[in-house]
Amino acid sequence: SKHEVKDRLKATPFHYACDGGHVRVVRLFLSASADMEIQDHVGMTPLMRSSCAGHLQVVRALLGAGCDKNLCDHGGLTALLHASYEGHVEVKSLLV
């Protein structure tokens, strides 16, 4: 679908909405059945990218929609590890 068009880094508009903490846009993608597990060039999912950026409300919306929090990127890191490495304690607590 058109919301899954990827750029040269294999990132979609959904990835960028999660990166930017745009929770309303993220909810629109979720209601349009966007692929919640879609990976970018390093294997990061929208959940991983929002966890890394510390966007608590986006992470909450993604988990509520059923995102798999146990997926790993190409380096073997989960969303929890990304949040931990970046020091996002509240996000980490949602992912434990």
Residue pairs with C-beta under 8 A, 6 or more apart in sequence:
1 32
1 34
3 12
3 13
3 14
3 29
3 32
3 34
4 12
4 14
4 34
4 35
4 38
5 12
5 13
6 12
6 40
9 40
9 41
10 39
10 40
10 41
11 40
11 41
12 34
12 38
12 40
13 29
14 26
14 29
14 34
14 35
14 38
14 46
15 38
15 40
15 44
15 46
15 49
17 25
17 26
17 29
17 46
17 58
18 26
18 46
18 47
18 49
18 50
18 53
18 55
18 58
18 62
19 49
19 50
19 53
20 53
20 55
21 50
21 53
21 55
21 57
21 58
22 58
23 55
23 57
23 58
23 61
26 46
26 50
26 58
26 61
26 62
27 61
30 36
30 61
30 62
30 65
36 45
36 46
36 47
36 62
36 65
36 66
36 67
36 68
37 45
37 67
37 68
37 71
38 45
38 46
39 45
39 73
40 49
42 73
42 74
42 75
43 72
43 73
43 74
43 75
44 52
44 73
44 82
45 67
45 68
45 71
45 73
45 79
46 62
46 67
47 59
47 62
47 63
47 67
47 68
47 69
47 71
47 79
48 71
48 73
48 77
48 78
48 79
48 82
50 58
50 59
50 62
50 91
51 59
51 79
51 80
51 82
51 83
51 86
51 88
51 91
51 95
52 79
52 82
52 83
52 85
52 86
52 88
53 86
54 83
54 86
54 88
54 90
54 91
55 91
56 88
56 90
56 91
56 94
59 79
59 83
59 91
59 94
59 95
60 94
63 69
63 94
63 95
69 78
69 79
69 80
69 95
70 78
71 78
71 79
72 78
73 82
77 85
78 95
79 95
80 92
80 95
80 96
83 91
83 92
83 95
84 92
